């Protein structure tokens, strides 16, 4: 390890906001300082929902300037959500802002794709959970509805790779992001030619895949001159935010279960290679790429979106409460009265989630939650039940038993959700760190710079840097009885 303290700049983009965070390793602990925070608001134009890609890059520049004022940095790493992309023409110009994964252009595309190549073959090749928003379905919508755009495209870059290109001029596909596309062969870790050929997606637009932690280049001279900074390294970290979060799970166990809790809940385990077979297809589990060429076997579960969008609905109705106040109301409600399947399709789109919850309960013959507290109780215990359901699926696919659940991310600030998860699953929960994605981003940069030896050392450092909290199962008989009822609503 060098004598000079290395400082790295992490950009962590979430669905609603983004942050720039300076990180360094001091006395065996990671120190973090947020230097810039900004909102991330989609833009709807002519019935298409876009990300504001150019605004994102403006905010990255703002973060760089503010980080320079705080002592500068040796490298930059960017993580975002998966699947979404920008298209560049032959001159490297962006053809249009990236389209949001919640846009409806993929409706019906699964059916269309499976006409061209069978569903079980897609899964056998990619091992990825089928979700409408996967890149494969976004691209096939272009093949069918906007072929001219693909004809103009010279390069496809997933979101963090696109920002890396803006900063360096280098076009690369980082492994964990490529693994979210459903266009990557899970075994060879290369672009899957049988799928590309069947769907008429031009392979030439897909760039070289590089491992997580690769230095893709340095800041372009024009950027350095504009912002008054030195040419720092730009590192293709674990660009998929889920995989950055997994790096920060504070465990020394080889076999562990994690839940990354945010707008989405990502429930899974880290493995040496993919698990692809009839059982994993039946369970619709994903084999996603992780740091160090690992495989993360996981389930995508709708997460805090239900509470976030419900809160927005109540604000529209003139009733504004903090999440802390909503949790208190949920605690006062009678538990085990009503359940939903959090992943039912009616809960995906923005809008009046509380009314959709009531309608789900009416349709399934349950007690209809009327008060805000009853709605929040229903959301939390339904998520906890869905976590148990996912745990059983993962254990059936791996043949392993996991006695502890590691919960990480912003959602663990809900003590109610953590306790309900312990109760529903009948397992001890260790909650922390909250800043999982940013810590993982920083750790991968420090590994790339030689400051941290490997991911095992990174996890030990993070465990020493952060406070965690334990939750033990309670009311096992009540949870077990409620779970049998809950399973009747799962499709």
Beta strands, then each sheet from edge to edge (+ up, - down):
strand 1: 7-13
strand 2: 17-26
strand 3: 29-39
strand 4: 43-45
strand 5: 48-50
strand 6: 75-79
strand 7: 85-88
strand 8: 155-158
strand 9: 173-174
strand 10: 209-210
strand 11: 214-218
strand 12: 233-236
strand 13: 257-261
strand 14: 264-271
strand 15: 286-289
strand 16: 295-302
strand 17: 404-408
strand 18: 428-431
strand 19: 469-471
sheet 1: 3+ 2- 1+ 6+ 12+ 11-
sheet 2: 4+ 5-
sheet 3: 7+ 8-
sheet 4: 9+ 10+
sheet 5: 15+ 16- 14+ 13- 17- 18- 19+
end
